[in-house]
Amino acid sequence: MKHYPLESRFAAQRRSRSWPLGAAFRSRIAIGALMLAPALAGAQGAPDFSFLNASVQKRANGVLSLMSYSVVPDLTSSSLSINNASSGNPGIVMSQLGGGATMSKSFPIYLEGAIAYSRYDPQFVASNGTESRSVPAKWNTVSATGGIGWDFPLTENKELVFRPIFNFSLGYVASDLSVAKFVTERITDRQINFLDHGTLNAYGLGGSVMLDWEHYRDTHEIDLELRYTNIHLQSFGGSSEAVQGSASAQTANLYARWRAPTGLRAMDRPVRYVLELSHSRYLGSQSEILGFTNLTTLGTGLELDTSAHEVFVTRIRAVVRYVFGNNVSGVSLGLAASF
């Protein structure tokens, strides 16, 4: 039988007794830590949100690309509304009002102008690593375009002319954030400054070339235009340096219109029926941004001649148009006037 010194046996017994006491103590500590973890996490606060994929800058270029539809005088995209909730960007509305004319045959300076409004409702995603939230915004755009050109006759009767045009544009984008306050307060991404009531200004410079044939007779009237436009848009100023953008508006367009008397009369003048055709090919930044590269418009309507009376306009037209392109179609009603 092996004997231990007294102090050694006492130490061994103390060590054997201390092991179960230590395990129980450590277990209590572990349980307490698990109970305190939620409280400690709440005290430290949840991680901040930030935007995924830095999409705000990408969308800034996109909104200028959408503006490029508006700065080009174009019948096919003068009124366009798209609603596709499955894309995550369900709201796009564009509307344009414009016109142009040659001042006189003796002084053939050509002037044109257009104003346009569009609304784009993008959806952004903010994440803190554990959860994601949708951040809806509304971007409202107003733009104005002017053009100065000159008619160079290609035929003796001056029905066919070649028309170079210098174009200039100004645009303004305003962002209105619509999201719960507790989310915006926890987004640390600097791009939130633009989304939350931010602004973006843009200017455009470029030009157009056009072939215009105007063949007017008592029995019928024909207007035929072939046009190419190239305007470069560049942002400047604005409320946020984090978001800037640029875009190129390039459009090739064919427009044709036939007018002829219906046999009816109103306001001491013949009432005419109108047939229209317009086809646009988008070649610049706007190409495929909405899922199509071309649009075609077919229209029919009536025209009222008011030139026999002292009114501000000489002709008023109402035309119903059917618009179609790649994966897009729709119907619109257009009103026009001649002065």
C-alpha positions as CSV (number, residue, x, y, z in Angstrom):
1,M,0.0,0.0,0.0
2,K,1.4,3.3,-1.1
3,H,1.4,6.1,1.3
4,Y,1.3,9.8,0.5
5,P,2.5,12.5,2.7
6,L,-0.3,14.2,4.6
7,E,0.0,17.4,2.7
8,S,0.1,15.5,-0.6
9,R,-3.1,13.6,0.1
10,F,-4.8,16.8,1.2
11,A,-3.8,18.5,-2.0
12,A,-5.0,15.6,-4.0
13,Q,-8.4,15.6,-2.3
14,R,-8.6,19.4,-2.8
15,R,-7.9,19.0,-6.5
16,S,-10.5,16.2,-6.8
17,R,-13.1,18.3,-5.1
18,S,-12.3,21.5,-7.0
19,W,-13.1,19.9,-10.4
20,P,-16.8,19.4,-10.1
21,L,-17.2,22.8,-8.3
22,G,-15.3,24.5,-11.2
23,A,-17.5,22.8,-13.9
24,A,-20.7,24.0,-12.2
25,F,-19.3,27.5,-11.9
26,R,-18.3,27.6,-15.6
27,S,-21.8,26.3,-16.5
28,R,-23.4,29.1,-14.7
29,I,-21.2,31.7,-16.4
30,A,-22.1,30.2,-19.8
31,I,-25.8,30.3,-19.1
32,G,-25.5,33.8,-17.9
33,A,-23.7,34.9,-21.0
34,L,-26.4,33.4,-23.2
35,M,-29.0,35.3,-21.2
36,L,-27.1,38.6,-21.5
37,A,-26.2,38.3,-25.2
38,P,-29.5,39.9,-26.5
39,A,-29.2,42.7,-24.1
40,L,-25.6,43.3,-25.0
41,A,-26.5,43.2,-28.8
42,G,-29.3,45.7,-28.2
43,A,-27.0,48.0,-26.3
44,Q,-24.4,47.9,-29.1
45,G,-27.1,48.5,-31.8
46,A,-27.7,46.7,-35.0
47,P,-25.3,47.2,-37.9
48,D,-25.9,50.1,-40.2
49,F,-27.4,49.7,-43.7
50,S,-25.7,50.4,-46.9
51,F,-26.8,50.1,-50.6
52,L,-26.0,47.0,-52.5
53,N,-23.9,47.1,-55.7
54,A,-23.5,50.9,-55.5
55,S,-26.6,51.2,-57.7
56,V,-27.4,54.9,-57.2
57,Q,-24.6,56.0,-59.5
58,K,-25.6,53.5,-62.1
59,R,-29.2,54.7,-61.9
60,A,-28.0,58.3,-62.2
61,N,-26.6,57.4,-65.6
62,G,-29.9,55.6,-66.3
63,V,-32.1,58.6,-65.4
64,L,-30.0,60.7,-67.9
65,S,-30.5,58.0,-70.5
66,L,-34.2,58.2,-69.9
67,M,-33.9,62.0,-70.2
68,S,-32.4,61.4,-73.6
69,Y,-35.8,60.1,-74.8
70,S,-37.2,63.5,-73.9
71,V,-34.6,65.9,-75.2
72,V,-34.9,64.5,-78.8
73,P,-38.0,65.8,-80.6
74,D,-39.6,62.5,-81.4
75,L,-43.3,61.6,-81.9
76,T,-42.9,57.9,-81.0
77,S,-41.6,58.6,-77.5
78,S,-43.4,61.9,-76.9
79,S,-45.9,60.1,-74.6
80,L,-44.7,56.9,-73.0
81,S,-45.8,55.1,-69.8
82,I,-44.4,51.7,-68.7
83,N,-45.7,49.7,-65.7
84,N,-43.8,46.5,-65.0
85,A,-43.8,45.6,-61.4
86,S,-41.8,42.4,-62.0
87,S,-38.7,44.5,-63.0
88,G,-38.4,46.1,-59.5
89,N,-38.7,49.5,-61.2
90,P,-42.4,49.7,-61.8
91,G,-42.9,53.4,-62.7
92,I,-41.8,55.2,-65.9
93,V,-43.9,58.0,-67.3
94,M,-42.7,60.4,-70.1
95,S,-44.5,63.2,-71.8
96,Q,-43.3,65.8,-74.3
97,L,-44.8,68.9,-75.9
98,G,-42.9,70.5,-78.8
99,G,-42.9,71.7,-82.4
100,G,-40.9,73.4,-85.1
101,A,-41.3,75.4,-88.2
102,T,-39.5,77.3,-91.0
103,M,-40.2,81.0,-90.6
104,S,-40.6,81.8,-94.3
105,K,-39.5,80.7,-97.7
106,S,-37.6,83.9,-98.3
107,F,-35.8,83.7,-94.9
108,P,-35.6,79.9,-94.3
109,I,-34.4,79.8,-90.7
110,Y,-35.8,76.9,-88.8
111,L,-36.7,77.0,-85.1
112,E,-37.8,74.2,-82.9
113,G,-38.4,73.7,-79.2
114,A,-39.8,71.1,-76.8
115,I,-40.4,70.7,-73.1
116,A,-40.7,67.4,-71.4
117,Y,-41.5,65.8,-68.1
118,S,-40.7,62.3,-66.9
119,R,-41.0,60.4,-63.7
120,Y,-38.9,57.4,-62.8
121,D,-39.6,55.3,-59.6
122,P,-36.5,53.2,-59.0
123,Q,-36.3,50.6,-56.1
124,F,-33.0,50.4,-54.2
125,V,-32.0,47.7,-51.8
126,A,-30.2,48.5,-48.5
127,S,-28.7,45.7,-46.4
128,N,-26.8,45.5,-43.1
129,G,-25.5,42.0,-43.7
130,T,-28.4,40.2,-41.9
131,E,-31.5,41.8,-43.4
132,S,-32.4,43.7,-46.5
133,R,-35.0,46.4,-47.0
134,S,-36.4,48.0,-50.2
135,V,-35.9,51.7,-50.4
136,P,-38.4,53.3,-52.9
137,A,-37.6,56.7,-54.5
138,K,-39.2,59.1,-57.0
139,W,-37.1,60.9,-59.5
140,N,-38.9,63.7,-61.4
141,T,-37.2,65.1,-64.5
142,V,-38.0,68.3,-66.4
143,S,-36.1,69.1,-69.6
144,A,-36.2,71.7,-72.3
145,T,-34.7,71.5,-75.8
146,G,-34.2,74.2,-78.4
147,G,-32.9,74.0,-82.0
148,I,-31.8,76.5,-84.7
149,G,-31.4,75.4,-88.3
150,W,-31.4,76.5,-91.9
151,D,-33.2,75.1,-94.9
152,F,-31.1,74.4,-98.0
153,P,-33.5,73.7,-101.0
154,L,-32.7,70.6,-103.0
155,T,-35.4,71.2,-105.6
156,E,-36.5,74.2,-107.6
157,N,-39.9,74.4,-106.0
158,K,-38.3,74.1,-102.5
159,E,-40.5,71.2,-101.5
160,L,-37.5,69.1,-100.6
161,V,-34.9,70.7,-98.2
162,F,-31.8,69.7,-96.3
163,R,-31.9,71.0,-92.8
164,P,-28.9,71.0,-90.4
165,I,-29.9,71.9,-86.8
166,F,-27.9,73.0,-83.7
167,N,-29.5,71.6,-80.6
168,F,-29.1,72.5,-76.9
169,S,-30.9,71.2,-73.8
170,L,-31.2,71.8,-70.1
171,G,-32.5,69.2,-67.6
172,Y,-33.3,69.0,-63.9
173,V,-33.7,65.9,-61.8
174,A,-35.2,66.0,-58.3
175,S,-35.2,62.9,-56.0
176,D,-37.8,62.4,-53.3
177,L,-37.1,59.5,-50.9
178,S,-40.1,57.7,-49.5
179,V,-39.0,55.3,-46.8
180,A,-39.4,54.8,-43.0
181,K,-37.3,57.2,-41.0
182,F,-35.6,54.5,-38.9
183,V,-34.2,53.0,-42.1
184,T,-32.8,56.3,-43.5
185,E,-31.2,57.1,-40.1
186,R,-29.3,53.8,-40.2
187,I,-28.1,54.0,-43.9
188,T,-24.4,55.2,-43.8
189,D,-23.9,55.1,-47.6
190,R,-23.1,58.7,-48.7
191,Q,-25.3,58.2,-51.8
192,I,-28.4,58.6,-49.5
193,N,-27.7,62.4,-49.7
194,F,-28.8,62.3,-53.3
195,L,-31.8,60.0,-52.8
196,D,-33.2,62.1,-49.9
197,H,-34.4,65.3,-51.7
198,G,-31.3,65.5,-53.8
199,T,-31.0,67.3,-57.2
200,L,-29.1,66.8,-60.4
201,N,-28.7,69.3,-63.2
202,A,-27.8,68.4,-66.8
203,Y,-27.0,70.2,-70.0
204,G,-26.9,68.9,-73.6
205,L,-25.2,70.0,-76.8
206,G,-25.4,68.4,-80.2
207,G,-27.2,68.6,-83.5
208,S,-29.5,67.1,-86.1
209,V,-29.6,66.7,-89.8
210,M,-33.0,66.3,-91.6
211,L,-34.4,65.8,-95.0
212,D,-37.9,67.3,-95.2
213,W,-40.3,67.0,-98.1
214,E,-43.6,69.0,-98.0
215,H,-45.9,68.3,-100.9
216,Y,-49.1,70.3,-100.6
217,R,-52.0,70.1,-103.1
218,D,-55.7,70.8,-102.8
219,T,-56.6,67.1,-103.0
220,H,-54.0,65.9,-100.5
221,E,-51.0,67.0,-98.4
222,I,-47.8,64.9,-97.8
223,D,-45.2,65.5,-95.1
224,L,-42.1,63.3,-95.0
225,E,-39.2,63.7,-92.7
226,L,-36.0,61.7,-92.2
227,R,-34.0,62.8,-89.2
228,Y,-30.9,61.9,-87.2
229,T,-30.2,63.5,-83.8
230,N,-27.2,63.3,-81.5
231,I,-27.1,65.2,-78.2
232,H,-24.6,64.6,-75.4
233,L,-26.0,65.0,-71.9
234,Q,-23.7,65.8,-69.0
235,S,-24.6,66.5,-65.4
236,F,-23.3,69.5,-63.4
237,G,-23.9,71.1,-60.0
238,G,-26.5,69.4,-58.0
239,S,-26.7,68.7,-54.3
240,S,-24.6,65.6,-54.1
241,E,-21.0,65.1,-55.4
242,A,-21.4,61.3,-54.9
243,V,-23.8,61.1,-57.9
244,Q,-23.0,62.4,-61.4
245,G,-23.9,61.1,-64.8
246,S,-23.7,61.4,-68.5
247,A,-25.6,60.0,-71.5
248,S,-25.7,60.2,-75.3
249,A,-29.1,60.7,-77.0
250,Q,-28.9,59.3,-80.6
251,T,-32.1,58.7,-82.5
252,A,-32.8,58.0,-86.2
253,N,-36.5,58.8,-87.1
254,L,-38.7,58.5,-90.1
255,Y,-42.0,60.4,-90.0
256,A,-44.7,60.5,-92.7
257,R,-48.2,62.1,-92.7
258,W,-51.0,62.1,-95.3
259,R,-53.9,64.6,-95.1
260,A,-56.9,64.7,-97.4
261,P,-60.5,66.2,-97.4
262,T,-63.2,63.9,-96.0
263,G,-66.0,65.7,-98.0
264,L,-67.3,67.3,-94.8
265,R,-67.1,71.0,-93.9
266,A,-66.8,72.8,-90.6
267,M,-66.0,76.4,-89.8
268,D,-66.2,77.2,-93.6
269,R,-63.3,74.9,-94.4
270,P,-63.0,71.2,-95.4
271,V,-62.5,68.7,-92.6
272,R,-59.5,66.4,-93.4
273,Y,-58.6,63.0,-92.3
274,V,-55.1,62.3,-91.2
275,L,-52.9,59.2,-91.5
276,E,-49.5,59.0,-89.7
277,L,-46.5,56.8,-89.5
278,S,-43.5,57.2,-87.4
279,H,-40.5,54.9,-86.7
280,S,-37.6,55.6,-84.4
281,R,-34.4,53.7,-83.9
282,Y,-32.5,54.4,-80.6
283,L,-28.8,54.3,-81.0
284,G,-27.4,56.0,-77.9
285,S,-27.5,55.4,-74.2
286,Q,-31.2,54.9,-74.3
287,S,-30.8,51.9,-76.5
288,E,-32.3,48.9,-74.7
289,I,-32.5,50.6,-71.3
290,L,-36.3,50.0,-71.4
291,G,-36.1,46.7,-73.2
292,F,-36.5,48.0,-76.8
293,T,-34.3,49.6,-79.5
294,N,-37.1,50.9,-81.8
295,L,-40.7,52.1,-81.6
296,T,-43.2,52.4,-84.4
297,T,-46.4,54.5,-84.3
298,L,-49.5,54.2,-86.5
299,G,-52.1,57.0,-86.2
300,T,-55.4,58.1,-87.6
301,G,-57.5,61.1,-86.9
302,L,-59.3,64.3,-88.0
303,E,-58.1,67.8,-88.7
304,L,-60.2,70.9,-88.4
305,D,-59.2,74.0,-90.4
306,T,-59.9,77.3,-88.5
307,S,-58.1,79.6,-90.9
308,A,-61.4,81.2,-92.1
309,H,-61.9,82.7,-88.6
310,E,-59.9,85.0,-86.4
311,V,-58.5,82.5,-84.0
312,F,-55.0,81.9,-82.7
313,V,-54.4,78.6,-84.5
314,T,-55.1,77.7,-88.1
315,R,-55.5,73.9,-87.7
316,I,-56.3,71.5,-84.9
317,R,-55.7,67.8,-85.1
318,A,-56.8,64.9,-82.9
319,V,-55.0,61.6,-83.7
320,V,-55.3,58.2,-82.1
321,R,-52.0,56.3,-82.2
322,Y,-51.0,52.7,-81.7
323,V,-47.4,52.3,-80.5
324,F,-45.5,49.1,-80.6
325,G,-41.9,47.8,-80.4
326,N,-39.8,45.1,-78.8
327,N,-41.9,43.7,-76.0
328,V,-44.0,46.9,-75.7
329,S,-47.3,48.2,-77.2
330,G,-49.9,50.7,-76.3
331,V,-52.5,53.3,-77.4
332,S,-52.4,57.1,-77.0
333,L,-54.5,60.1,-78.0
334,G,-52.6,63.1,-79.4
335,L,-53.6,66.7,-79.9
336,A,-51.8,69.0,-82.2
337,A,-52.1,72.5,-83.6
338,S,-50.7,74.5,-86.5
339,F,-50.1,78.3,-86.2
